[in-house]
């Protein structure tokens, strides 16, 4: 799908029953990841509609990664949902994708049927950077750090950080009333597991369930972790 500015966004869509499952990848990730592919395969197996996508500058989508911000990627996801579906949807977000899932849901509260967060990282720009990193961002406009998930450096731009600060959620009630399921590892060295409990407390919905995996890491990509994710998704769908 082409955005109004001509940037082409890559996606994979499987038609099926409503609501559509929409997988939102994490930072510097894409729709080829194991959790995204597992959700797609399960959706196919049960006849559920499903959408995988790559934000601009990520994966198979066009654009420069350094140009991306939280708000831009939120709008990329909304544009693709509108393009292929336009009806009720369930965002399933991993890490930063969990933050985006919340922002997408808040933008379309009448359409969101439920939400799943996997090591969701709302407000990461607030609690995920120390004073020294913020000084470098302000001075250089970017921060480059080693990544434990690949050879490519972990890039954060000042524009992304500022967009994150403009879209913080945890310090006020989050006006979502849909069912929410949160999966988080207590051995997560990127997003502390208490972010999940803070998020659960901030959500207005009374139907919020949090599953903590004691030995689970940030990726939650082990076979057992993915099996738990699928159980959460199925349970959410059955409750609708």
C-alpha positions as a Python dict, from the first residue, in 0.01 Angstrom:
ca = {
    (1, 'X'): (0, 0, 0),
    (2, 'X'): (131, 346, -88),
    (3, 'X'): (109, 626, 167),
    (4, 'X'): (12, 974, 43),
    (5, 'X'): (384, 1063, 35),
    (6, 'X'): (455, 765, -194),
    (7, 'X'): (626, 540, 63),
    (8, 'X'): (510, 184, 4),
    (9, 'X'): (418, -21, 312),
    (10, 'X'): (454, -400, 309),
    (11, 'X'): (189, -621, 464),
    (12, 'X'): (49, -972, 462),
    (13, 'X'): (-327, -1021, 490),
    (14, 'X'): (-533, -1337, 538),
    (15, 'X'): (-911, -1298, 513),
    (16, 'X'): (-1133, -1471, 764),
    (17, 'X'): (-1362, -1418, 1058),
    (18, 'X'): (-1386, -1091, 1247),
    (19, 'X'): (-1228, -941, 1444),
    (20, 'X'): (-902, -929, 1253),
    (21, 'X'): (-582, -1003, 1444),
    (22, 'X'): (-322, -731, 1376),
    (23, 'X'): (36, -807, 1478),
    (24, 'X'): (249, -502, 1560),
    (25, 'X'): (624, -579, 1575),
    (26, 'X'): (872, -432, 1819),
    (27, 'X'): (1143, -175, 1759),
    (28, 'X'): (1379, -272, 1473),
    (29, 'X'): (1169, -584, 1415),
    (30, 'X'): (937, -690, 1133),
    (31, 'X'): (660, -926, 1031),
    (32, 'X'): (900, -1216, 965),
    (33, 'X'): (959, -1266, 1339),
    (34, 'X'): (862, -1590, 1508),
    (35, 'X'): (570, -1453, 1712),
    (36, 'X'): (418, -1275, 1413),
    (37, 'X'): (446, -1586, 1197),
    (38, 'X'): (297, -1803, 1472),
    (39, 'X'): (-5, -1572, 1503),
    (40, 'X'): (-52, -1577, 1125),
    (41, 'X'): (-30, -1957, 1107),
    (42, 'X'): (-278, -1996, 1393),
    (43, 'X'): (-518, -1747, 1237),
    (44, 'X'): (-510, -1946, 913),
    (45, 'X'): (-575, -2268, 1104),
    (46, 'X'): (-884, -2135, 1284),
    (47, 'X'): (-1019, -1922, 999),
    (48, 'X'): (-952, -1588, 1168),
    (49, 'X'): (-865, -1279, 966),
    (50, 'X'): (-506, -1164, 1024),
    (51, 'X'): (-281, -876, 923),
    (52, 'X'): (98, -864, 954),
    (53, 'X'): (278, -542, 865),
    (54, 'X'): (609, -363, 848),
    (55, 'X'): (627, 0, 955),
    (56, 'X'): (793, 245, 717),
    (57, 'X'): (1169, 197, 716),
    (58, 'X'): (1134, -153, 862),
    (59, 'X'): (1143, -498, 704),
    (60, 'X'): (1011, -498, 347),
    (61, 'X'): (853, -151, 366),
    (62, 'X'): (1010, 147, 195),
    (63, 'X'): (1151, 452, 371),
    (64, 'X'): (1440, 518, 606),
    (65, 'X'): (1429, 371, 955),
    (66, 'X'): (1581, 691, 1095),
    (67, 'X'): (1278, 887, 972),
    (68, 'X'): (1035, 679, 1179),
    (69, 'X'): (864, 798, 1494),
    (70, 'X'): (608, 644, 1725),
    (71, 'X'): (333, 864, 1577),
    (72, 'X'): (433, 785, 1217),
    (73, 'X'): (435, 410, 1282),
    (74, 'X'): (100, 433, 1464),
    (75, 'X'): (-45, 599, 1155),
    (76, 'X'): (117, 338, 927),
    (77, 'X'): (-62, 65, 1122),
    (78, 'X'): (-395, 250, 1114),
    (79, 'X'): (-366, 310, 739),
    (80, 'X'): (-305, -59, 673),
    (81, 'X'): (-593, -167, 898),
    (82, 'X'): (-823, 69, 707),
    (83, 'X'): (-683, -51, 374),
    (84, 'X'): (-750, -422, 426),
    (85, 'X'): (-1030, -431, 681),
    (86, 'X'): (-1191, -122, 832),
    (87, 'X'): (-1391, -323, 1087),
    (88, 'X'): (-1331, -453, 1441),
    (89, 'X'): (-974, -551, 1515),
    (90, 'X'): (-752, -693, 1791),
    (91, 'X'): (-400, -543, 1798),
    (92, 'X'): (-132, -780, 1925),
    (93, 'X'): (179, -579, 2005),
    (94, 'X'): (529, -693, 2100),
    (95, 'X'): (750, -458, 2307),
    (96, 'X'): (723, -117, 2133),
    (97, 'X'): (443, -275, 1931),
    (98, 'X'): (252, -310, 2259),
    (99, 'X'): (278, 66, 2306),
    (100, 'X'): (161, 115, 1948),
    (101, 'X'): (-127, -129, 2007),
    (102, 'X'): (-250, 96, 2288),
    (103, 'X'): (-215, 410, 2075),
    (104, 'X'): (-394, 246, 1781),
    (105, 'X'): (-675, 129, 2011),
    (106, 'X'): (-711, 475, 2165),
    (107, 'X'): (-738, 627, 1818),
    (108, 'X'): (-1016, 384, 1717),
    (109, 'X'): (-1194, 288, 2041),
    (110, 'X'): (-1517, 197, 1861),
    (111, 'X'): (-1334, -55, 1641),
    (112, 'X'): (-1100, -221, 1887),
    (113, 'X'): (-1245, -550, 2013),
    (114, 'X'): (-959, -645, 2243),
    (115, 'X'): (-584, -605, 2287),
    (116, 'X'): (-286, -830, 2357),
    (117, 'X'): (49, -700, 2483),
    (118, 'X'): (367, -910, 2474),
    (119, 'X'): (635, -748, 2693),
    (120, 'X'): (455, -424, 2613),
    (121, 'X'): (673, -115, 2656),
    (122, 'X'): (451, 194, 2698),
    (123, 'X'): (641, 509, 2794),
    (124, 'X'): (977, 348, 2713),
    (125, 'X'): (1125, 688, 2627),
    (126, 'X'): (1046, 802, 2980),
    (127, 'X'): (1191, 516, 3187),
    (128, 'X'): (1420, 342, 2936),
    (129, 'X'): (1689, 611, 2899),
    (130, 'X'): (1927, 742, 3161),
    (131, 'X'): (2044, 1102, 3196),
    (132, 'X'): (2361, 1043, 2993),
    (133, 'X'): (2170, 892, 2702),
    (134, 'X'): (1928, 1184, 2701),
    (135, 'X'): (2221, 1428, 2688),
    (136, 'X'): (2362, 1247, 2383),
    (137, 'X'): (2021, 1251, 2213),
    (138, 'X'): (1982, 1625, 2271),
    (139, 'X'): (2339, 1699, 2158),
    (140, 'X'): (2372, 1467, 1857),
    (141, 'X'): (2010, 1408, 1756),
    (142, 'X'): (2067, 1032, 1772),
    (143, 'X'): (2192, 755, 1997),
    (144, 'X'): (2374, 445, 1869),
    (145, 'X'): (2415, 144, 2097),
    (146, 'X'): (2515, -222, 2049),
    (147, 'X'): (2224, -459, 1996),
    (148, 'X'): (2211, -805, 2152),
    (149, 'X'): (1977, -919, 1874),
    (150, 'X'): (2206, -859, 1572),
    (151, 'X'): (2510, -684, 1427),
    (152, 'X'): (2323, -368, 1334),
    (153, 'X'): (2357, -91, 1598),
    (154, 'X'): (2048, 2, 1796),
    (155, 'X'): (1952, 350, 1670),
    (156, 'X'): (1728, 593, 1856),
    (157, 'X'): (1667, 935, 1704),
    (158, 'X'): (1573, 1248, 1894),
    (159, 'X'): (1255, 1267, 1683),
    (160, 'X'): (1152, 918, 1793),
    (161, 'X'): (1229, 997, 2157),
    (162, 'X'): (1028, 1320, 2145),
    (163, 'X'): (738, 1138, 1978),
    (164, 'X'): (746, 886, 2259),
    (165, 'X'): (740, 1160, 2521),
    (166, 'X'): (439, 1312, 2348),
    (167, 'X'): (253, 981, 2365),
    (168, 'X'): (309, 868, 2724),
    (169, 'X'): (22, 677, 2882),
    (170, 'X'): (107, 539, 3226),
    (171, 'X'): (68, 850, 3438),
    (172, 'X'): (-307, 880, 3381),
    (173, 'X'): (-605, 646, 3338),
    (174, 'X'): (-602, 484, 2994),
    (175, 'X'): (-958, 512, 2857),
    (176, 'X'): (-992, 168, 2700),
    (177, 'X'): (-1280, -60, 2795),
    (178, 'X'): (-1202, -363, 2578),
    (179, 'X'): (-1062, -692, 2714),
    (180, 'X'): (-682, -679, 2749),
    (181, 'X'): (-437, -965, 2791),
    (182, 'X'): (-75, -897, 2893),
    (183, 'X'): (209, -1149, 2870),
    (184, 'X'): (543, -1056, 3029),
    (185, 'X'): (861, -1234, 3135),
    (186, 'X'): (997, -1168, 3483),
    (187, 'X'): (1348, -1223, 3346),
    (188, 'X'): (1302, -939, 3096),
    (189, 'X'): (1616, -721, 3095),
    (190, 'X'): (1469, -464, 2853),
    (191, 'X'): (1119, -390, 2982),
    (192, 'X'): (1082, -451, 3358),
    (193, 'X'): (788, -675, 3436),
    (194, 'X'): (635, -417, 3668),
    (195, 'X'): (553, -214, 3355),
    (196, 'X'): (288, -480, 3287),
    (197, 'X'): (134, -438, 3632),
    (198, 'X'): (145, -58, 3603),
    (199, 'X'): (-27, -84, 3264),
    (200, 'X'): (-292, -320, 3402),
    (201, 'X'): (-364, -73, 3681),
    (202, 'X'): (-383, 226, 3446),
    (203, 'X'): (-629, 65, 3203),
    (204, 'X'): (-992, 160, 3262),
    (205, 'X'): (-1114, -179, 3145),
    (206, 'X'): (-1223, -418, 3419),
    (207, 'X'): (-1136, -717, 3196),
    (208, 'X'): (-756, -715, 3218),
    (209, 'X'): (-550, -1029, 3274),
    (210, 'X'): (-172, -1033, 3324),
    (211, 'X'): (33, -1351, 3283),
    (212, 'X'): (388, -1335, 3421),
    (213, 'X'): (641, -1597, 3307),
    (214, 'X'): (903, -1628, 3583),
    (215, 'X'): (1189, -1743, 3356),
    (216, 'X'): (1067, -1555, 3049),
    (217, 'X'): (1302, -1308, 2878),
    (218, 'X'): (1213, -1003, 2669),
    (219, 'X'): (1165, -1186, 2342),
    (220, 'X'): (926, -1455, 2472),
    (221, 'X'): (999, -1653, 2157),
    (222, 'X'): (1050, -2000, 2302),
    (223, 'X'): (809, -2269, 2193),
    (224, 'X'): (634, -2262, 2531),
    (225, 'X'): (609, -1883, 2530),
    (226, 'X'): (449, -1881, 2187),
    (227, 'X'): (209, -2155, 2296),
    (228, 'X'): (103, -1937, 2591),
    (229, 'X'): (53, -1644, 2354),
    (230, 'X'): (-176, -1849, 2131),
    (231, 'X'): (-377, -1963, 2434),
    (232, 'X'): (-417, -1597, 2540),
    (233, 'X'): (-533, -1497, 2193),
    (234, 'X'): (-783, -1784, 2174),
    (235, 'X'): (-916, -1706, 2520),
    (236, 'X'): (-961, -1342, 2427),
    (237, 'X'): (-1147, -1430, 2108),
    (238, 'X'): (-1374, -1671, 2298),
    (239, 'X'): (-1464, -1393, 2545),
    (240, 'X'): (-1586, -1155, 2274),
}
